[in-house]
Amino acid sequence: MHGRGSLQHPSGARYEGEVKGNMYHGAGTYTFSDGSVYKGHFHENREDSQSVVKIYVIINKRCIM
């Protein structure tokens, strides 16, 4: 798979964004099963440490940044 897409994990986690070779690659959003969100760039299924990252943590239905 290449281009844009979304992937759902059995744990409830979800990825939406750019994919390359069936891997998270490029800009995307990963929502963890607990509702926390990583928004930034990925390189071969890993968060790209060079990118600006936004992480949102959901606690008691309130968004903490």
C-alpha positions, 0 to 999 in steps of 0.5 A: 500500500502506498499513498494515504490510508488508515489502519485499525489495530486489534487493540483499538489503536488507529493510524491515519496518514501517509503510508509507504510499503505498508508502513507508516511513512510521512505525515500521520496521526496515531491514536492509541487505544487509551485515546492519546494521540501522536500527530507528526511524521513517521519513518518506516513505522516509527515516530520521526524524532526530527519532526514537531510533535503534538501529543494529546492525552485524554484524561476524564474526557479532557484534552491535555496538551 
